[in-house]
C-alpha cells in the first residue's frame, strides 16, 4: 500500500487535480517560499522554548540541592553548644527549621510522582522555597545567636557559599523560565510541547493506514496529545475543508502510534485558533478520502472538482493546470 502524506491529503481536499499535478511536477512560488520560512522560524522558536524550559528545570534542581546543602551545614552549626544565654533560642530556631525540611522532602516526593511536566515544575518551585526558608532560619541561628566560634565559623562560611551558589542558580532558572514564558505568550502555546515538526524531525507513520505526516507541533495537555497545524497567508472566516483533513490525518497518526484516543486537533490561522473535533464521522471521512486517492492513483483519471475561478487563481499549480478557469 502506497503511503500518502498529510500534505498530499490537504492538496487533494483543496482540488484533486492540483494534488495530482503536484505529484508530477514540483512547483514553487513566493507565497509557498514565505510559508516555508514562517514554519522554519516557528520550529526554531518552539525548539528554543523546549531548550529554555529544560535549562530552567536543571537550574531549579541545582537551586534545590544547593539550598538543602546550605540548610544542613547551618543545622550542623546549631548542634554545637551555644555560648551564654543563646542556647534556648538557638535550639528553637533549629527545631523550627525541621518542619520546613520535612515539607521540602514531601514536596520532592509529590514532584517525582507528578505525571505532568508543568505540575512537576510547580512542586519543584515550592520545594525550593521551603528549602530556602529552612536554610535562612538555621543560618540565623548560627550568625545571630552565635555558637562555638572556631567550629561554627567553618560551617557558617560553607553555608554562605552554598547560599550564594543557590542564588546564582536561582537567577539562571528564573531567567530561562522568563524567556520561555515570553515565547509561549507570543505564540499563545499552552501545555507541554511534546514534538516539534522541523525539517530534521521524525515523520509520523502508520503502516496500517498507509499515512505519514509531520505536524507543526504536538502539545500534551492533561495527559492527552494534541496535534497543531499552523497556516500562513490569508485568514479564512472558518476552517477550510482541506485543512481539517490534514489535522484529522495527524490525529489518526497519533491515535495509531500511541494507541490512545485523540479527541481533537488544533488549526491555527495566525492569532485565530480552531479546535477540530476528531470524532467517528471525521475519521470515517478521512479514511474514505484516502481510499479515493488510491483509486485515482490506479486509474490516473483525475479532474478539477469545482467551478470557482477564485480558487483556481489561488492555486500554486495554476500555470501547469490543463483545466484551469
C-alpha positions in Angstrom: 0.0 0.0 0.0 1.5 3.3 -1.1 1.9 5.8 1.7 0.0 9.1 1.4 1.3 12.2 3.2 -0.9 14.6 5.2 0.2 17.4 2.9 -1.0 15.3 -0.1 -4.3 14.8 1.6 -4.6 18.5 2.1 -3.9 19.2 -1.6 -6.5 16.6 -2.5 -9.1 18.2 -0.3 -8.3 21.5 -2.0 -8.6 20.1 -5.5 -7.9 16.6 -6.8 -6.2 17.8 -9.9 -4.0 20.2 -8.0 -2.9 17.2 -5.9 -2.3 15.1 -9.0 -0.2 17.8 -10.7 1.9 18.2 -7.5 2.9 14.5 -7.9 4.0 15.1 -11.5 6.0 18.3 -11.1 7.3 20.3 -8.1 6.0 23.9 -8.1 7.1 26.8 -6.0 6.0 30.4 -5.6 6.9 33.4 -3.4 3.9 32.6 -1.2 5.0 29.0 -0.7 8.6 30.0 0.0 7.4 32.6 2.5 5.3 30.0 4.2 8.3 27.6 4.5 10.3 30.4 6.1 7.5 31.1 8.6 7.2 27.4 9.5 11.0 27.1 9.9 11.0 30.2 12.2 8.2 28.6 14.2 10.1 25.3 14.6 13.2 27.2 15.8 11.2 29.2 18.4 9.5 26.0 19.7 12.8 24.3 20.0 14.1 27.3 21.9 11.1 27.1 24.3 11.9 23.4 25.0 15.6 24.2 25.5 14.9 27.2 27.9 12.4 25.1 29.9 14.9 22.3 30.2 17.6 24.7 31.4 15.1 26.2 33.9 14.4 22.7 35.3 18.1 21.9 35.6 18.8 25.2 37.4 15.7 24.7 39.7 17.1 21.3 40.8 20.5 22.9 41.3 18.9 25.6 43.5 17.2 22.9 45.4 20.3 20.9 46.2 22.4 24.0 47.0 19.7 25.2 49.4 19.3 21.8 51.1 23.1 21.6 51.5 23.3 25.0 53.0 20.5 24.2 55.3 22.2 21.1 56.7 25.5 22.9 57.0 23.8 25.6 59.1 22.0 22.9 61.1 25.3 21.3 62.0 26.5 24.6 63.3 23.4 24.9 65.5 24.1 21.5 67.1 27.3 22.8 68.6 27.0 24.2 72.1 25.8 27.9 72.0 27.5 30.5 74.2 25.9 32.4 77.1 22.1 32.5 77.1 21.6 31.9 73.4 21.2 28.2 73.8 17.4 28.2 74.1 16.8 30.4 71.1 19.4 28.6 69.0 17.6 25.3 69.8 14.2 26.8 69.0 15.4 28.1 65.6 17.0 24.7 64.8 13.7 23.0 65.7 11.7 25.4 63.6 13.8 24.6 60.5 12.9 20.9 60.7 9.2 21.2 59.6 10.4 23.2 56.6 12.9 20.5 55.6 10.2 17.8 56.1 7.8 19.8 53.9 10.5 20.1 51.3 11.0 16.3 51.3 7.3 15.7 51.0 7.0 18.2 48.0 10.0 16.4 46.5 8.1 13.2 46.6 5.0 14.8 45.0 7.2 16.3 42.3 8.7 12.9 41.5 5.3 11.3 41.3 3.5 14.0 39.3 2.6 12.9 35.8 2.5 16.3 34.1 5.7 18.3 33.5 4.1 21.5 34.5 2.9 20.1 37.9 6.4 18.7 38.5 7.9 22.2 37.8 5.4 23.8 40.2 6.2 21.3 43.0 9.9 21.9 42.5 9.4 25.7 42.8 7.6 25.2 46.1 10.3 22.8 47.2 13.0 25.4 46.6 11.1 28.0 48.7 10.7 25.5 51.6 14.4 24.6 51.5 15.5 28.3 51.4 13.3 29.2 54.3 14.8 26.3 56.4 18.2 27.5 55.4 17.6 31.1 56.4 16.2 30.1 59.8 19.2 27.9 60.6 21.7 30.4 59.3 20.2 33.0 61.6 20.6 30.5 64.5 24.3 30.4 63.6 25.1 34.0 62.7 22.8 36.0 65.1 22.8 33.9 68.2 26.3 32.5 67.9 27.9 29.2 68.7 31.5 28.0 69.4 33.4 30.5 67.2 36.1 28.3 65.6 33.9 25.4 64.5 30.8 27.4 63.8 32.6 29.8 61.6 33.6 27.0 59.3 30.0 25.8 58.8 28.7 29.3 58.6 31.2 30.1 55.8 30.4 26.9 53.9 26.6 27.5 54.3 27.0 31.0 52.9 29.0 29.8 49.9 26.2 27.3 49.1 23.6 30.1 49.6 25.4 32.3 47.1 25.6 29.4 44.7 21.9 28.7 45.2 21.2 32.4 44.5 23.2 32.3 41.2 21.4 29.1 40.1 18.0 30.7 41.0 18.9 33.7 38.8 19.6 31.4 35.8 16.5 29.4 36.5 14.2 32.5 36.6 15.9 33.9 33.5 15.4 30.8 31.4 11.8 30.5 32.7 11.1 34.1 31.8 12.4 33.6 28.2 10.3 30.5 27.7 7.2 32.2 29.1 7.6 35.2 26.9 7.9 33.0 23.8 4.9 30.9 24.8 2.9 34.0 25.3 3.9 35.4 21.9 2.9 32.1 20.2 0.0 31.5 22.6 1.0 28.0 23.4 -0.4 26.0 26.3 0.7 22.6 27.6 3.9 20.7 27.3 5.5 20.8 23.9 5.9 17.1 23.1 7.0 17.3 19.5 8.3 20.0 17.0 8.0 19.3 13.3 11.1 20.8 11.9 13.0 19.6 8.8 15.0 17.1 10.8 12.1 15.9 13.0 10.8 12.4 12.9 7.9 11.8 10.5 4.9 10.1 12.0 3.9 7.0 10.0 1.1 4.5 10.1 1.6 1.2 8.2 -2.0 0.2 8.9 -3.5 3.2 7.1 -0.6 4.0 4.7 -0.4 7.5 6.0 2.5 9.8 7.1 2.8 13.3 8.3 4.8 15.8 10.3 2.6 18.2 12.4 3.9 21.7 13.1 4.0 20.7 16.7 2.2 18.5 19.3 1.3 19.6 22.8 0.4 17.5 25.8 -2.5 18.8 27.9 -3.7 16.7 30.9 -2.1 13.6 29.6 -3.6 13.9 26.0 -1.5 14.6 22.9 -3.0 17.3 20.6 -1.5 17.9 17.1 -1.3 21.5 15.9 -1.2 22.7 12.3 -0.3 26.3 11.7 -1.4 28.0 8.5 0.2 31.1 7.0 -1.2 33.6 4.5 -4.8 34.8 4.5 -7.2 34.0 7.3 -10.4 32.4 6.2 -13.7 33.0 8.0 -13.7 29.4 9.2 -11.6 26.3 9.0 -11.2 25.1 5.4 -12.1 21.6 4.5 -8.6 20.7 3.2 -7.0 22.0 6.4 -9.5 20.0 8.5 -8.5 16.8 6.6 -4.8 17.5 7.4 -5.5 17.9 11.1 -7.6 14.8 11.0 -4.7 12.9 9.4 -2.4 14.0 12.3 -5.0 12.8 14.8 -5.2 9.4 13.1 -1.4 9.1 13.1 -1.2 9.9 16.8 -4.0 7.5 17.6 -2.4 4.7 15.6 1.0 5.3 17.0 0.2 5.8 20.7 -2.9 3.6 20.9 -4.8 6.2 22.9 -7.9 8.1 21.7 -7.2 11.6 20.3 -10.2 13.8 20.9 -9.2 16.8 18.8 -6.5 18.7 16.9 -5.8 22.4 16.7 -5.9 24.5 13.5 -4.2 27.9 13.7 -4.6 30.9 11.4 -2.1 33.4 12.8 -3.8 34.5 16.0 -7.1 32.6 15.4 -7.3 29.1 16.8 -9.9 26.4 15.9 -10.4 23.2 17.8 -11.1 20.4 15.3 -13.1 17.6 16.9 -11.8 14.3 15.9 -14.9 12.1 16.1 -16.0 9.0 14.3 -17.6 11.0 11.5 -14.4 12.8 10.6 -12.4 9.7 11.0 -14.7 7.8 8.5 -14.5 10.8 6.1 -10.7 10.8 6.3 -10.4 7.1 5.5 -12.8 7.4 2.6 -10.7 10.2 1.1 -7.6 8.0 1.4 -9.4 5.2 -0.5 -10.5 7.7 -3.2 -6.9 8.9 -3.6 -5.6 5.3 -4.0 -8.3 4.6 -6.5 -7.3 7.6 -8.6 -3.7 6.6 -8.4 -4.6 3.4 -10.2 -6.7 4.9 -12.9 -4.9 8.2 -13.4 -8.2 9.9 -14.3 -8.1 13.0 -12.1 -10.0 16.2 -12.8 -10.9 19.5 -11.3 -13.8 19.1 -8.9 -15.0 22.8 -8.7 -16.0 25.8 -10.8 -14.6 28.5 -8.6 -12.3 30.9 -10.6 -11.0 32.5 -7.4 -9.9 29.1 -6.1 -8.0 28.5 -9.4 -6.3 31.9 -9.2 -5.0 31.0 -5.7 -3.7 27.6 -6.8 0.1 27.3 -6.9 -0.2 24.8 -9.8 -2.4 27.0 -11.9 0.2 27.6 -14.6 0.5 23.9 -15.4 -3.1 23.0 -14.9 -4.9 22.0 -18.2 -8.4 22.6 -16.6 -7.8 26.0 -15.0 -10.6 28.5 -15.1 
